[in-house]
Amino acid sequence: MSVNDVWRRIDKQLGVYLKGSFDQIPKEAGVYAWFYPIKVSSYDLNELLRELSQVSNYDAKSGAHPAGKNDIEFNWKTIKVYIEEGIRFNQIPSPVYGAWDGIVNNEEKFLELRKALMSASILMPPLYIGKTINLRNRCSQHLKGGSDEKSGFHQRFEKYAEDKEFTTRKVEDLIFVCIRTQVHENQNNYNNAYDNPHSIVEEILKATARPPYGVK
């Protein structure tokens, strides 16, 4: 069997869930990610770009946008250094702004654009990546937050989203995407946590996607 055969049944493994369909998430093992929905709430393209840039401009270690300071010691002096990651969102070609203005003034075309952007949400960088032996239970834990959730994703996202006044400020309004991974029926047969396929997949995805609301 070829590895590429997985695409023939990807619809059986991959699931996209929103508020109102979380109860349909399978109670199976897998890897998952939370995505921020691209909702157009303004006719101003720069406002949309600014918000989407700010959503990813977060550092889970500091609990805010990426910034840090330190003292560099020299022989006779100490230099204080402060570094902050800035947001650069105005990299879209100028003709796009003109096209945007034309579309937002056409109700039918604007609706199609909003639908396309919403669909494209899952092509954005993931906010958080995780693994679990029960996808539905893990989603529920993230939705509830508090003591039910050990990762802290719920609290980190909602606090930052509220501080920055994002259009979407609740975890329950995010997009949950998951991929089922097969595991052995007897979990005790695994010698260590990384014998599980979803554990290896999770670590590779986290290392390469670097989800901002996940802790390293």
Buried (B, 14 or more C-beta within 10 A) or exposed (E): EEEEEEEEEEEEBBBEBEBEEBEEBBEBBBBBBBBBBBBBEEEEBEBBBBBBBBBBBBBBEEEBBBEEEEEEEEEEEEEEEEEEEEEEBEEEEEEEEEEBEEBBEEEEEBEEBBEEBBEEBBEBBBBBBBBBBBBBEBBBBBBEBEEEBEBBBBBBBBEBBEEBEBBBBBBBBBBBBBBBBEBEEEEEEEEEEEEBBBBBBBBEBBEEBEBBBBEE
